[in-house]
Amino acid sequence: MNTVIETVGLKRSYQGFDAVRGIDFTVARGELFALLGTNGAGKTSTLELLEGQATPTGGTVRVLGHDPFRDRASVRHRMGVMLQEGGLPPELTVLETVRMWAGCTTGARPLDEALALTNLSDRGAVRVKQLSGGERRRLDLALALLGRPEVLFLDEPTTGLDAQSRQDTWELIRELKQQGTTVLLTTHYLEEAEQLADRLAIMHQGLIATTGRVADVVAERPARISFRLPQDRLLGELPPLPAMGVTRHETVGGTVRLETGDLQRTATELLTWAHHTGVTLHGLDARSASLEEAFMEIAKGLDHEETR
């Protein structure tokens, strides 16, 4: 079975509020799929339906071929879930917490292995209430991995982690994916999605605004080039901008800003012109679009449409 997660027309409402308004997506076996969105976009509500914590108001959801709520006994032991808040007993030590969790987990991996995976081996005797926020997140991840899950749901897994711990967690997630684990991730760190995701979806007000490979989503946005011309030079002296592939331009405070769908072509023609005319382009900066730019443009664009 290649498709591990599938939603069709998925909806979820709370007392008349439509948190999820009909979304469709699939996740293949061994794929890492990132679900992004602004606050209140419906990410966590969607994740709870996938995890079998609630039933949809409309549409269908399948995980490993089963309804995760109605067929819970068939699918739950094959899933790992890391919630935004673990709610663990504060007086238990880390080792006691993992031992308790292992007692409720089918085919649990050895306790020391689970702690080693998340760099908590030296924190086993520490009470949960004494852990830092980042250490608690690592403990939440250790518990999610106890059952060697086929499908792993991670809700904001690196919130509160320092830079090194975040990198370590990314590497662990990559290793799990290489071993065949299917991962669905929500995150507010767009760099995290860029680094880890095979595909992603960006949600906004309960709907999916765009979905696809990270490179494809980013490629839908224009690249940018900016520079300052010498005072004795005018923008009109450049070759015709449309012929260079420029789709939009502006001059702000003496800085020329160009947008283009073909960064290599535009940059090459701009630099060739500068070379032949002996012009120095001060403060030259050329860059492709980023996922952050795509995310912000989608969010702002949809908000603008809804207020028109």
C-alpha positions in Angstrom: 0.0 0.0 0.0 1.7 3.2 -1.2 -0.8 5.7 0.2 -0.5 5.8 4.0 -2.6 8.9 4.8 -5.6 10.1 2.8 -8.2 12.7 3.4 -11.1 13.5 1.1 -13.3 16.5 1.7 -12.3 16.5 5.4 -14.2 18.9 7.6 -14.3 19.6 11.3 -16.6 22.1 13.1 -16.9 23.3 16.7 -20.2 24.7 17.8 -20.8 26.3 14.4 -17.2 27.3 13.7 -15.7 25.5 10.7 -12.1 24.8 11.7 -11.4 22.5 8.7 -13.6 23.3 5.7 -13.0 20.4 3.2 -9.4 19.4 2.4 -7.9 16.7 0.3 -4.4 15.4 0.4 -2.4 12.1 0.5 0.9 11.1 2.0 2.9 8.2 0.6 4.8 5.5 2.5 8.2 6.8 3.6 7.3 10.4 2.8 7.6 13.4 5.1 4.7 15.8 4.6 4.6 19.2 6.3 1.3 20.9 7.2 1.9 24.6 7.5 -0.5 27.5 8.1 -1.1 30.7 10.0 -2.4 30.6 13.6 -6.0 29.2 13.5 -5.5 27.8 10.0 -6.8 24.4 11.1 -3.5 22.4 11.3 -4.0 21.0 14.8 -7.6 20.2 14.2 -6.6 18.3 11.1 -3.9 16.5 13.0 -6.3 15.4 15.7 -8.6 13.8 13.0 -5.6 12.0 11.5 -4.6 10.7 14.9 -8.1 9.4 15.7 -8.7 11.8 18.6 -12.0 12.9 17.0 -14.4 12.1 14.2 -14.8 14.4 11.1 -17.8 16.6 10.7 -17.7 15.7 7.0 -15.5 13.8 4.5 -13.2 10.9 5.2 -9.8 10.2 6.6 -7.8 7.0 6.3 -4.5 6.1 7.9 -2.9 2.8 6.9 -6.1 2.0 5.2 -8.3 2.4 8.3 -10.5 5.0 9.9 -8.2 6.1 12.8 -11.1 6.7 15.1 -13.5 3.8 14.4 -10.7 1.3 13.7 -8.5 2.5 16.5 -7.5 -1.0 17.6 -6.2 -1.8 14.1 -4.1 1.3 13.6 -3.2 3.0 16.9 -0.3 0.6 17.8 1.3 1.4 14.4 1.3 5.2 15.0 3.5 7.5 17.0 2.0 10.8 18.2 3.8 13.8 19.6 1.4 16.5 20.8 2.0 20.2 21.3 1.7 19.6 25.0 2.6 16.2 26.5 0.8 16.7 29.9 3.2 14.3 31.6 3.1 13.6 35.4 5.5 16.2 36.8 6.7 14.2 39.8 7.8 11.2 37.8 11.4 11.0 36.6 12.3 10.7 33.0 13.0 7.0 33.3 9.8 6.3 35.2 7.8 8.2 32.6 9.3 6.2 29.7 8.8 2.9 31.7 5.2 3.8 32.3 4.6 4.7 28.7 6.4 1.5 27.5 4.0 -0.6 29.6 1.1 0.8 27.5 2.9 0.4 24.2 2.9 -2.7 21.9 6.4 -3.9 21.1 8.2 -1.0 22.9 11.8 -0.5 22.2 14.3 -0.7 25.1 14.1 2.3 27.4 17.7 3.2 27.1 17.4 3.1 23.4 14.5 5.5 23.4 16.4 7.9 25.7 19.5 7.7 23.6 17.6 8.6 20.4 16.6 11.9 21.9 19.9 12.6 23.9 18.2 12.1 27.3 20.4 9.3 28.5 21.9 11.4 31.3 18.6 12.8 32.4 16.8 9.6 33.4 16.8 10.4 37.2 15.5 14.0 36.7 11.9 14.7 37.5 9.8 15.9 34.6 9.0 19.2 36.4 12.7 19.9 36.5 13.3 19.6 32.8 13.7 22.6 30.5 11.1 23.2 27.9 13.4 21.8 25.2 14.1 18.7 27.3 10.4 18.1 27.7 9.9 18.3 23.9 12.7 15.7 23.5 10.9 13.5 26.1 7.7 13.8 24.2 9.5 12.7 21.0 11.1 9.7 22.9 7.6 8.5 23.9 6.3 8.9 20.4 9.1 6.7 19.1 8.7 4.0 21.7 6.5 1.7 19.6 8.7 1.9 16.4 5.8 3.6 14.6 5.1 3.1 10.9 3.4 6.6 10.9 4.7 9.4 13.0 2.7 12.6 13.8 4.8 15.5 15.0 3.0 18.6 16.2 5.5 21.5 16.5 8.3 19.0 17.5 11.2 21.5 17.9 9.4 24.3 19.7 11.6 25.4 22.6 14.7 23.6 21.4 18.1 25.3 21.2 19.8 25.4 17.8 21.9 22.2 18.4 19.0 20.2 19.7 16.9 21.3 16.7 19.6 20.1 14.4 19.9 16.8 16.3 16.1 16.3 16.0 16.1 17.0 12.3 18.8 14.4 11.8 16.8 11.9 13.8 13.7 12.6 11.7 15.8 12.1 8.6 17.1 8.8 9.8 13.5 7.6 10.7 12.4 8.6 7.2 15.3 6.7 5.6 14.2 3.6 7.6 10.7 3.9 6.0 8.7 5.8 8.6 6.0 8.0 7.2 6.0 11.4 8.9 3.4 14.2 9.0 4.8 17.3 10.6 3.3 20.7 11.6 5.7 23.5 12.3 5.9 27.3 12.6 9.6 27.1 11.5 9.5 27.4 7.8 13.2 26.5 7.5 12.3 23.2 9.2 9.8 22.4 6.4 12.4 23.4 3.8 15.0 21.2 5.3 12.8 18.1 5.9 9.7 18.0 3.8 9.3 16.0 0.6 6.0 17.8 0.1 3.9 20.3 2.0 0.5 22.0 2.2 -0.1 25.5 3.4 -3.5 25.9 5.1 -5.4 29.2 5.6 -8.7 29.5 7.4 -9.5 25.8 7.2 -8.6 25.3 3.5 -5.4 24.2 1.7 -4.2 27.2 -0.3 -1.4 25.4 -2.1 0.3 22.0 -2.0 3.2 20.3 -3.7 7.0 19.8 -3.5 8.8 22.6 -1.6 10.7 23.6 -4.7 7.5 23.8 -6.8 5.7 25.9 -4.2 8.7 28.3 -4.0 9.1 28.4 -7.8 5.6 29.9 -8.1 7.0 33.1 -6.5 9.3 35.5 -8.4 13.0 35.8 -7.7 14.4 39.2 -6.8 17.4 41.3 -7.8 18.3 44.6 -6.2 21.1 47.1 -6.8 22.0 50.8 -6.9 23.0 52.5 -10.1 25.7 55.3 -10.1 24.2 58.8 -9.9 25.0 59.5 -13.5 23.1 56.5 -14.8 19.4 56.0 -15.3 17.2 52.8 -15.2 16.2 53.5 -18.8 19.7 52.8 -20.0 19.4 49.2 -19.2 18.2 46.8 -21.9 14.4 46.5 -22.1 13.3 44.9 -18.8 10.7 42.6 -20.3 13.3 41.2 -22.7 15.5 40.4 -19.7 12.7 38.4 -18.1 11.7 41.1 -15.6 8.0 40.9 -14.6 7.9 43.8 -12.2 10.2 46.6 -11.1 10.4 49.6 -8.7 12.9 52.1 -7.4 12.9 52.9 -3.7 15.4 55.4 -2.2 17.8 54.9 -5.1 17.7 51.1 -5.0 16.3 49.3 -8.1 14.3 46.2 -7.4 13.5 43.7 -10.1 11.3 40.6 -10.0 11.8 37.8 -12.4 10.6 34.3 -13.1 14.1 33.4 -14.6 16.8 34.5 -12.2 19.7 33.2 -14.2 18.7 34.8 -17.4 17.9 38.2 -15.8 21.1 38.2 -13.7 23.2 37.2 -16.7 21.8 39.9 -19.0 22.1 42.5 -16.2 25.7 41.7 -15.5 26.6 41.5 -19.2 25.2 45.0 -19.7 27.1 46.3 -16.6 30.3 44.8 -17.9 30.1 46.2 -21.4 29.1 49.7 -20.2 31.6 49.8 -17.3 28.9 50.3 -14.7 29.3 49.2 -11.1 26.1 47.9 -9.6 26.4 48.8 -5.9 24.8 46.6 -3.3 24.0 43.9 -5.8 21.8 41.2 -4.4 20.2 38.4 -6.3 18.1 35.6 -4.6 15.5 33.0 -5.4 12.2 33.1 -3.6 12.0 31.4 -0.2 9.3 29.4 1.4 8.8 32.2 3.9 8.1 34.6 1.1 5.7 32.1 -0.5 4.0 31.6 2.9 3.6 35.3 3.6 2.4 36.1 0.1 -0.3 33.3 0.2 -1.5 34.5 3.7 -1.6 38.1 2.8 -3.1 37.5 -0.6 -6.0 35.4 0.8 -6.6 37.9 3.6 -6.9 40.6 1.0 -9.3 38.6 -1.2 -11.5 37.9 1.8 -11.8 41.5 2.8 -12.6 42.8 -0.7 
